[in-house]
Amino acid sequence: MTLRTLSALEARVLAVLVEKESTVPDSYPLSLNALTLGCNQKTARDPVMAASEADVLEALEELKSMHLVSSVSGNRVVRFEHNGARGLAVPGAALALLTLLMLRGPQTAAELRQNTERLHRFADVSSVEGFLDELAERTPPLAIKLARAPGAREPRWAHLLCGEVSQPEPSQAGSAHIARDEEMAFLRAEQQRMNAELVQLKALVHRMAGELGLSPD
């Protein structure tokens, strides 16, 4: 089955279900109220949302139609659980990475390793990068390595479940910094050229003065 592009709220709902399965197993599967609270959480979320229970329920119905979520009945309250690994056809480690990208936005491999610790423990950053590379090489790809932003030491990764992601553009400050560096490099080169010409001129003056029997001073 080919999945359609998810909305931002659908991705958030799926990611919260995956997250809470590991972080609050006693409350999982989640009720609609608990799931809505998880979607609107103000910590460890980017962006912060303000979805209503009706919005979350609509997103759940869409996810159920794609076999990414299912509902279970118990104690007179309908609860919901994810089917992310099977629905997306990815291993648990890769699902953990996608979950954090859906919850917190683009992150570096090192940040992902740290932030996924409660969902899946990766041995090192290279193992995180290995799973990210596999997600990026899928058809269609589920993740993408973003161009390194100006001043950033490491590139960030983003998920593609909600469609294409805009690449970071150099900030005005970054562009100004680059322009200053280029100008300084030009000025240094020009100074070196002028110094070389001055040395040549001094040598010429000394030679002409010697031929005329004059002191170059």
Secondary structure, DSSP 8 states (H G I E B T S, - for coil): -------HHHHHHHHHHHHHHHH-GGG-SEEHHHHHHHHT-SSS-SS-----HHHHHHHHHHHHHTTSEEEEEETTEEEEEE-HHHHHT--HHHHHHHHHHHHH-SB-HHHHHHHTTTT---SSHHHHHHHHHHHHTSSS-SEEE----TT-SS--EEE-TTS--------HHHHHHHHHHHHHHHHHHHHHHHHHHHHHHHHHHHHHHHHHT----
